[in-house]
Amino acid sequence: MDMEPKPRIFVTRRLPEPAMAILSAFGNVSLWDQVETPIPRDELLRGIAKAEGLLCLITDRIDAEVIAAAPHLRAVSVMAVGYDNIDRTALAARGITLTNTPDVLTETTADLAWALMLAAARRVVEGHRLIERGEWGPWHPMQMVGQDIYGRVLGVVGAGRIGQAVLRRGRGFGMRLLYHNRRPNPSLETELGASYRNLNDLLIESDVVVVTAPLTPETRGMFGAAQFALMKPTSIFVNVARGPLAREDDLAAALRAGRPWAAGLDVFEREPIGPDHPLLTLPNVVLTPHIGSASVATRLRMATLAAENLVAVLSGQPTPNIVK
Ligand code: NAP
């Protein structure tokens, strides 16, 4: 009896073993067998030629050329919640289904937003560096003074899953909560006590601004010189969404001028950034290398969920994670 051939799956990086096991049990898997190094473009174009399913990462640009090189492709699963690296129009034109990994990374990413917020406000990294340089002199009343977070005003731009998780933490810090989305969300007002503001008013009123909106044509460059000029000279700007939402040159100039007072950034216009990046010359920034979702448990769950999503779509099973 002829066996139905297993669907061909291409994976752009070696994922943790539980995710690889899910894929191998279902399909005929080939992969870019590296853990740290992204797949070169020509390898991606070659690797995807016979694939019905693709599991990819945020470092892979899945554009019209890649999709044209994959005539059998039926499903793309990205191990991330954001999918700004994927040409959805080109996928839709071919009827290819896209899935992502929402929810499982929400709390972990909100934790990192808070880590950056507290570190920037209380000069944690600056203090560490001072000790490292052997420059910790005698205690004095205004030594390394920062900004309070407790009891201040928290403004979230893009109050979806992650943004709401950031706001919820703010309640424990006695903060007044503001948010800005494209339209007000009444349940945020009733459940979290968060008040809607237009973007300008949110920037004017907030002591901390946390950005958690997706990168879209509308949000690209949303934070530039004009927006930073509205912020308080004591305020903290945190971006855990995507780098291109903020114009980095404008942000560096604004931080140099002291408005906002400090920034915590996990994402950048072009990643990875090097040690020569202009933001690193400023004392009032805390930078992390795009590690919003990077806890052991969350990265494992994202990898297995991305594998489960791909198997579900290829086998015609329902999955809640189809990007519409
Ligand atoms: P989500 O639930 O879809 O939330 C996004 C929110 O942004 C929605 O509430 C949406 O509300 C709002 N929004 C969309 N366009 C907007 C605009 N033009 N202006 C203002 N608000 C806008 O997504 P999520 O799961 O919270 O993830 C958010 C983003 O975080 C992802 O897209 C990803 O890029 C980023 N992320 C980063 C990391 C990291 O490692 N640093 C980790 C995970 C996620 P409306 O539709 O009402 O406008």
Residues whose N, C-alpha, C, O or C-beta is under 5 A from the ligand:
A	BS01	NAP	V81 G82 P102 T109 V157 G158 A159 G160 R161 I162 G163 H180 N181 R182 R183 T212 A213 P214 L215 E218 T219 V240 A241 R242 D266 H290 I291 G292 S293
